[in-house]
Amino acid sequence: MIEIVEREAEIEGTRVVWREAEAHTSAPVLYLHGVPNSGALWLPFLERTGGIAPDLPGFGRSDKSAAFDYSIPGYTQFLHAFVEHVGHDRLSLVVHDWGGVGLAFAQDLPDRVERLAVIDAVPFLPGYRWHAIARVWRTPLLGELFMGSTSRFTMRLLMRRLKALPPEAVDRWVDQVLDDLDHGTQRAILRLYRSAPPDVLARAGERLGGITSPALVVWGANEPFLGTRFAQAYADALGGQARVEVVERAGHWPWLDRPEVVDLVCEFLAG
């Protein structure tokens, strides 16, 4: 079993917590979580490949300052500083949901990306329109009211109705998320979604063709938020050879429904 340690540092004025383990791949893997998770999401992967999994600013145990720029450019700037801090010239990259901000970083420095795995990521592509919950979050006042009313009961009910998670995983997942879903994380989520209308998302992926590293795009066939057509759309937009895997009987976190997805991704990262 790979030993995973927790590290902490101040990076450009933001205290950042991350999990790290010795890399068992040719390039260390940078794992980027989405909303509303933290770096703990990636533990089953870190145990196989090693690598780095930060709590992005606003999430988990990293700082949740009102001064941070919770937007695609803000997170891109942070990732440049974070990668410089950890000191790796070349990385593989795995992104899920809003962890797709890593694609903006990758478009800036495509030669530093050895392999790329995109898992049910927010589409930085033309044609995407936000799902119903995101539209609520993007609406001033209504979003704040919705966030303020979130409880373990309401979140469990929502996850079960959406079938975004396997039924047996819902309670554990909700407990983990709500442990971190304080006012700072709620503010980060609202600002992030409000910073990204569809035209901003499309512009954020205009240079995806410059990423020519081998790529794997994984999507749950029962994805409730991000249409499965965006799996192939990502593969088509990337500049290298991209393989698409649509996982049957899986939702937004496909490895929770189908643990073999961890094997799929880790074998790809191993080359």
N, C-alpha and C positions, 0 to 999 in steps of 0.2 A: 504493500500500500504506500502510495506517495504521501509524504508528510506535507501538510498544508499549514502555513504560518500566516498570521495576520500582521500587517505592517500599517504604519501611519506616518504621514508627513504633511507639511504645509506646502501647497503648490499654488503659486500666484495668489497667496492670501486666503486660500481655501484649505481647510484641514480635510484630508482625504484618507479613507480607510480602504485597504484592499487585502485580498487573499492571494497568496503566492505560493507556488511549489516549483521545485526544480523541473525544468522542461524535459520532457521525454519525446520531443519532436525536434526536427532539424532547426526550426525557428520557434521561439517562445510564442505561445498563443495568448492573445489579448481577448478576453471574453467581456462583452458589453451587454448588460441587461437593459430591459425596458421598463415600462410603467405597469404596475406599481412596485416592481421588485427591487432587489439589491443584488450585490455580487454573490450572495449565498445561493442564488438560483443555479449557479454553475458548479456546485460542489461535485456532482457525479462526473462531470467532465474533467475538472481539475484532478480528481483522483486517478484518472486514466492518462492524461496528457501532461500534467503540470501546467504552468503558465501563470497568468495574472488575471484577477477578476475584481476590479474596483467597484465600490459603491459610488456611483456617479453623484456629483454634487446635487443635493436636494433629496437624496435617497439613502436608505440604510442608516449607517452611523457616520457618514460623511457630513460636512457642514451643509446647512440649509439656509444660508444667508439670503436676506431679501435683496442684497446688492448683486448677487450672481445673475448673469445673463442666461436665463433658462430658455434657450432658443438653439436652433441648429448652429449658427455661427458661434454662440457662446460655448456650447459643448465642444465644437471643433477646436476652438482656441485652447480650451482646457485639455483636450486629448493631446494636442501638440506638446503642451507643457508636461503632461503626465508621462508621455512616452520618453521625452528627453530626460525626465527625472529617473525613470527606471533604467534607462541607459541601454536600450536594445536598438541596434541599427536596423534590424529586420524582424518582422513579426508575421505570424499568421493571425487572422482576425475572424472572430465569430460574433455575429450580431443577432439580437432578437428584439422584435418590437421596436421601441424607440432607441434601443442600442444601435439602430441603423445610423445614428449620428456618426458612428465609426466609418460609414461610407463616405461622408464628407471629408474626414481625415484621410482616408485611402485615396480619394480623388486628388488631394493635394500632393501626396507622396506615393504614387502607385508603385514605384520601384522598390519600396520598402515592404511591400505586402507579398509574402511568399504564397499563402493560400488564403482563401476567403470562403467562409460559410455564412449564408444568409438564411435565417430561420424565422419564418412568419414575421417579417420586418415591415415597419411602416413604409409604404411605397413612396420612394423618392422618384416618382414616375408620373407621366401625364395620365389623366383620367381617373385618379382616385378621388372619391368624395368621402368625407369622414362618416364613420358609423354613428349610430344614434346616441350612444353615451358620450362620445367625443363632441357631438354637436351640443349636448347639454353643457359640458365642461367649457366649451368655447363661448357660451352665452353669459355675459356679465350678470351678476346677482343670482341667476338660476343655477349657474355652476357652483357658486359658493354655497347656496342652499342645499344642493344635491350632495356636495362634499360633506357639509356639516351634518347631514342626516345619515351618513354611512356608518353602519354598525356591523358587528359580526353576523347578525341575523339577516340584514338586508343584502350584504355581500354574498353570503352563502346562498341565499335565495336566487340572486342574480346569476351567479356562476352555474347553479344547477339548471336554471331555465335556459341559459345560453348554451349549455353543454360545452363550455369552454375548457373544462377539466374533467378527468374521470371522477365519477361520484365518490369513490373511496379516498380521493386526494383533496376534496374540497375543504373539509374542516381544517386539515393541517396547513394547507396553503393559505387560507383566510387568516388563521391565527398568526402565521409568520408575517403576512403583509400588514395586518393591523397593528402589530407590535411597532412597526416603523411609520405608520401612516399618521403622523402628527401634523400640526398646523404647517410646519415648514415643508413637508412633502406635499401636502394638499396645495399649497401655494405654488410649488415647483411644477406640479402637474398642470394646474390651470394656466400658468404663464407659458408653459411649453406648448400646449395645444393652441392657445390663442395666438402664439407667434407663427403659426404654420397653416395658413389657408392653402387650398389645393395648388395655387400657382407657385407658392413658395416651395412646397414639396417637389413639384415638377422641376423647378430651377435647381434644387439641391442635388438632383441626379443627372444634370446635363452632361457631366464629364465621366459618367460611369464607363463609357467605352474606353477610357484611358487605363482602366484597371484590367490588365491582361493576365494576371495570375490565375492558376486553376481555381475554379469556383464550384461550390455545391450549394444549391438552393433547395431548402427543405420546407415543405408547407403541410400543415394538417388539412386533410380533405374536408374536415368538418369545421374549419376555421370560421368563427362567427363574426369577426371584425374586419378582416382583410381578405377580399375575394381571392380564390385560388388562382384566378387568371394572372395575378401579379407575380406568381412564382415563375411562370414562363416569361413574363414581361421583364423581370429582373435578369433572367438568363440571357434574353435577347439584347438587353441594354449593355451588359458587361462585355468587355473587349476580348476576353480570352475564352477558352473552352469552359462552358458551364453546364453542369449536370443538374437535372431537376428531379427531385423525389417528392411526389405528393403521397403523404402517408395516410392510408385508409384507417378509419376508426380513430382519428386523432384530431384534436382541436388546436387551440392557439399555442399551447405548450406541448408540442407533439411527443416529446420524450416522456412526459408524465403519463400519457395514455399508452405509449408504446416504448418501453425502456430500450428496445433494440435500436432506437434512433440514436442513443448515446454511442453505441458501437459504430453505427453508420458514420456519424460525424467524426469520431475519434480515428477511425480507420482512414477516412479521407485526409485528416490533418497529418497523419503519419506518412502519407504519400504512398 
